[in-house]
């Protein structure tokens, strides 16, 4: 059987024909990235029998909405042996597997070897999806990868693009503007340029790697605020914050407050589509003052004919949390102030929080008839930073240093007053 696909020349076809093991395509909107991705997916599957080919986008939902129908239209029905609409998978003649995946639940991607992995909108994925999960799956098959995306600042996509420009480690890379698609009307692009923010136009239409502007926490510095894990004094007040979700990402941060009121984040939880019963065993810890997103009080979980809230579920499983202070503007200002004064430290093991802090930015300002809209935080990968805001805004008033007279350890007075000294420990005493 002969199957024919049409790619625009020279640009799409040049990327498709590149024989490098790892190919990086950086392109503007409407260049035809998804079409190219699916053609590469299908043709790789038909290059030999017994193949496994995956298309991965930032989320399962995105894969379903953008690529699933296109894939079904592109694969002739007569070569399909089995199709699973729920799992977005096809098995073709010759035991060839095609599957669409989402990087939002990245642990579910772990498995057997792949012959090709196509990572679409790679700039929106966490780097560990490639480094820790997908790359090892290409080892035994000597499989290939195609990275596709529009820039989102100078992040992992930018780093791979630079490797490709130097042809390092088997990488090759390309960059095309929207206008490089011959089927795009140049007048439409010019109209978009007139209407859009200059930096945003360069990024979205000219595939330019623009530095993030409008970072919400420019005060945050990895060098200044991230520390190696250390011993935690058991007398320090410990607090925790939960940003819950029925479906999607649930984030949790744990921190301690020292005698000077400084906050040190020492632990995090960050996972996808987990039930409360699965989350609680991983986060529960004695003597923590818990705070939770106040929106969790909405009764939108149905069970046994009754409506429950996520707050109710955490309570049922032993997490007694208070509603967090959720004034976004005031919270952002307070967190920024704490960063500026060096009053927040973060253990280097809290990788998701650090990742979000380095990327958390304002949405583009839009002008309407009534003027420019008030800037709002860009609502994506903001679960851990929301938890940090809850911690700073909801924390108890800082403990007072213990100024009681010190008695030499081992002395008679020490032994006689040991219990009394423990009772006078400053833990739990507040101004």
RANOR-V456888 format. One record per residue. OMEGA is omega in radians with two decimals (NA if undefined). Layout:
OMEGA + OMEGA
This chain:
3.10 + 3.12 + -3.06 + 3.05 + -3.10 + 3.05 + -3.13 + -3.13 + 0.02 + -2.85 + 3.11 + -3.07 + 3.12 + 3.12 + -3.14 + -3.04 + -3.11 + -3.06 + 3.11 + -3.11 + -3.12 + -3.09 + -3.12 + 3.09 + 3.05 + -3.03 + 3.09 + 3.12 + 3.09 + 3.06 + -3.07 + -3.05 + -3.08 + 3.08 + 3.10 + -3.12 + -3.08 + 3.05 + 3.11 + 3.13 + -3.07 + -3.09 + 3.06 + 3.12 + -3.10 + 3.11 + 3.12 + 3.09 + 3.08 + -3.13 + 3.04 + -3.06 + -3.09 + 2.94 + -3.07 + 3.05 + -3.09 + 3.13 + 3.07 + -3.13 + 3.13 + 3.10 + -3.13 + -3.05 + -3.00 + -2.91 + -3.00 + 3.12 + 3.12 + -3.13 + 3.14 + 3.11 + -3.05 + -3.13 + 3.13 + -3.09 + -3.05 + 3.11 + -3.12 + 3.09 + -3.09 + -3.14 + 3.12 + -3.08 + -3.11 + -3.10 + -3.12 + -3.10 + 3.03 + 2.94 + -3.10 + 3.09 + -3.12 + 3.12 + 3.10 + -3.10 + 3.01 + -3.13 + 3.04 + -3.05 + 3.06 + -3.11 + -3.13 + 3.07 + -2.91 + 3.13 + 3.12 + -3.13 + -3.08 + -3.14 + -3.06 + -3.03 + 3.09 + 3.05 + 2.97 + 3.03 + 3.09 + -3.08 + -3.08 + -3.03 + -3.09 + -3.12 + -3.12 + -3.14 + 3.04 + -3.08 + -3.08 + 3.09 + 3.11 + -2.99 + -2.99 + -3.00 + -3.02 + -3.10 + 3.11 + -3.12 + 3.11 + -2.99 + -3.04 + 3.13 + -2.99 + -3.06 + -3.10 + 3.10 + 3.05 + 3.13 + -3.09 + 3.07 + 2.96 + -3.06 + 3.00 + -3.03 + -3.11 + -3.10 + -3.04 + 3.10 + 3.11 + -3.14 + 3.11 + 3.09 + 3.12 + 3.08 + -3.14 + 3.11 + 3.11 + -3.10 + 3.12 + 2.97 + 3.09 + -3.12 + 3.00 + -3.07 + -3.12 + 3.05 + -3.13 + 3.06 + 3.06 + -3.08 + 3.10 + 2.98 + -3.04 + -3.12 + 3.12 + 3.13 + -3.14 + -3.13 + 3.11 + 3.14 + 3.12 + 3.10 + 3.11 + -3.13 + -3.14 + -3.00 + -2.98 + 2.97 + -3.03 + -3.12 + -3.13 + 3.10 + 3.13 + -3.12 + -2.97 + -3.06 + -3.12 + 3.08 + -3.13 + 3.12 + -3.13 + 3.03 + 3.05 + 2.96 + -3.11 + 3.03 + -3.11 + 3.14 + 3.08 + 3.12 + -3.11 + 3.11 + 3.13 + -3.09 + -3.04 + -2.94 + 3.14 + -3.10 + 3.06 + 3.10 + -3.12 + 3.12 + 3.12 + 3.11 + -3.06 + 3.13 + -3.13 + 3.03 + 3.13 + -3.13 + 3.12 + 3.13 + -3.12 + 2.97 + -2.95 + 3.08 + 3.02 + 3.00 + -3.04 + -3.03 + 2.93 + 3.13 + 3.10 + 3.05 + 3.03 + -3.09 + 2.99 + 3.14 + -3.13 + -3.04 + 3.11 + 3.13 + 3.09 + -3.13 + 3.07 + 3.11 + -3.06 + -3.11 + 3.09 + 2.98 + -3.05 + -3.08 + -3.02 + 2.91 + 3.13 + 3.05 + 3.12 + -3.14 + 3.10 + -3.07 + -3.00 + 3.13 + -3.12 + -3.06 + -3.02 + -3.11 + -3.10 + 3.00 + 3.04 + 3.00 + -3.03 + 3.01 + -3.07 + 3.08 + -3.10 + 3.10 + -3.14 + -3.14 + 3.13 + -3.10 + -3.10 + 3.09 + -3.11 + 3.14 + 3.12 + 3.07 + 3.14 + 3.11 + 3.11 + 3.00 + 3.05 + 3.08 + 3.12 + -3.10 + 3.10 + 3.11 + -3.14 + -3.11 + 2.97 + 3.07 + -3.12 + -3.02 + 3.03 + 3.07 + -3.13 + 3.00 + -2.96 + 3.01 + -2.99 + -3.09 + -3.14 + -3.14 + 3.11 + 3.13 + -3.12 + 3.11 + 3.12 + 3.11 + 3.12 + 3.09 + -3.10 + -3.12 + 3.13 + -3.07 + 3.03 + 3.00 + -3.07 + 3.06 + -3.11 + 3.12 + -3.14 + -2.97 + -3.12 + 3.09 + 3.14 + 3.12 + -3.10 + -3.13 + -3.12 + -3.06 + -3.07 + -3.02 + 3.14 + 3.00 + 3.11 + 3.08 + 3.14 + -3.13 + 3.10 + 3.13 + -3.12 + 3.13 + -3.13 + 3.13 + 3.09 + 3.13 + 3.11 + 3.07 + 3.09 + -3.00 + 3.04 + -3.08 + -3.12 + -3.04 + -3.12 + 3.14 + 3.03 + 3.09 + 3.12 + 3.11 + 3.09 + -3.11 + -3.07 + -3.07 + -3.01 + -3.05 + 3.03 + 3.08 + -2.99 + 3.12 + 3.08 + 3.06 + 3.09 + -3.12 + -3.14 + -3.12 + 3.14 + 3.12 + -3.06 + -3.13 + 3.12 + 3.14 + 3.11 + -3.14 + 3.13 + -3.10 + -3.10 + -3.03 + -3.07 + -3.12 + -3.12 + 3.12 + 3.14 + 3.13 + -3.12 + 3.14 + -3.01 + -3.14 + 3.08 + 3.09 + -3.07 + 3.06 + NA
